[in-house]
Amino acid sequence: MSTYNLRRFAQPDALKNIKPESLIAFLKPHEGYLSERNFTLAINGSGELEYEALAAILMDSNEKTPIPMIDALYCIQEMSSDEQFDNLHELANSVNLTVEADCTPADLAIAIWLHDQELLKRSHAEVLAFTPKSFMYFQAKKKSKKNLLNPNAEKRQSMEKEMDEWFQQNKRGIGSRVFAFPVQEENKTYFLIRHGMPFKREGKIEEGKSGSIFYRPEFHDVVIYDNENDELAIFNKSQAKKERHMYLGLFGSHFFADADHFPNDDKYTLAPLIEQGADALTCADISGMEEVKLTEIQLQFRGPLNDRQTYRSKDFFASLSGRNRTFPNYGELVSASFAVKFEKANRPRTVKVRTPNIANFDRKEDSHLIETWLRKRGFVIEQETDEEHEHKTTEHHAEEAAMA
């Protein structure tokens, strides 16, 4: 039975937004656990923590991983946006916290957390900026039996070299790194890919004087290989199509000797909502999920104007039942949003599925459990196995020979 790991946190960028000394103060209560994982709360010669080692520990969690630490990191990360700065500043002033001139939103959020956890929690519940994490899914042309749970260092280094060539050609610099995290209980391998982005120049004010800063931003993308279903899921922050295509070709060629192993074919269907109604939302057989409600659908009407119609409700099927209505039978159902209540979670989180192959999550770490549910409810179009593909190819060749 599938299990849900609420303890995983894979946000290296979020960690680097916090002053090292503030992050150390936050992690101090969990020093014993981190020491067991061979991590020392100390600043290195570059004036920083070993962020990548810390991210690896938070990504590769175990039963001893402190749940409060992970939940706190999510709260701090989700409040650490430019849009929340004024709100955080007011909160800090309300409890007489000193706000340094160079304080970032992340620094403010962690300072408030260290002073009064409930204060930040209440603000987080009221004004959380909804920034869904969007995965695009690419199924294999035919389901392979190859297992990628433990890619070796030589393979990763070979991928890094080829990535560097692509990133440099596309003005993103060199220095890419590939980190692999096998997750046995999910039968998946999570790849964190560090790389640069095009140079950025911004105006700045320092000590009252106007100036500029020129730097190359650092990004971390997530690529997940599903061993059981021979499928690649990609979350790239830039959302650049050509970057996704690079990842698809790279993983296909390096692991399957076929750059086209993962074509951009359809994955999702929303037909179960039409055919099964509220029964399609059943989740009692999924360990870690408590309840699913349909909260939004979008219908598309083919034509030159690309018209769309959206319906929203706290519970769409309950609304239909209460008004003695049936599910809309016009237009093409192209997206659906669900409110998913996870075990041990304080409130439901939103999941949006868009055909043909996109799923949005409040937290990308929710993806495994949601994918398990979507497959069991029939929202995923299953790809062919090797045997089915070979049989169909043989039949096709026989038909061509008969017609010749």
Secondary structure, DSSP 8 states (H G I E B T S, - for coil): -----TT----HHHHHTS-HHHHHHHHGGGHHHHHHTT------TTSS--HHHHHHHHHS--TTS-HHHHHHHHHHHHH-SGGGHHHHHHHHHHTT----TT--HHHHHHHHHHH-HHHHHHHHHHH-----EEEEEEE-SSB-----SS--HHHHHHHHHHHHHHHHHTT--S--EEEEEEEGGGTEEEEEEEEE-S-EEEEEEETTEEEEEEE--EEEEEEEEETTTTEEEEE-TT--HHHHHHHHHHHHHHHHS-TTSS-----B--HHHHHHGGGGG--TTSTTEEEEEEEEEEEEE-STT-EEEEEE-SSHHHHHHHTT-----SSEEEEEEEEEEETT-SS-EEEEEETTTEEEESSGGGHHHHHHHHHHTT-B----BHHHHHHHHHHHHHHHHHH-
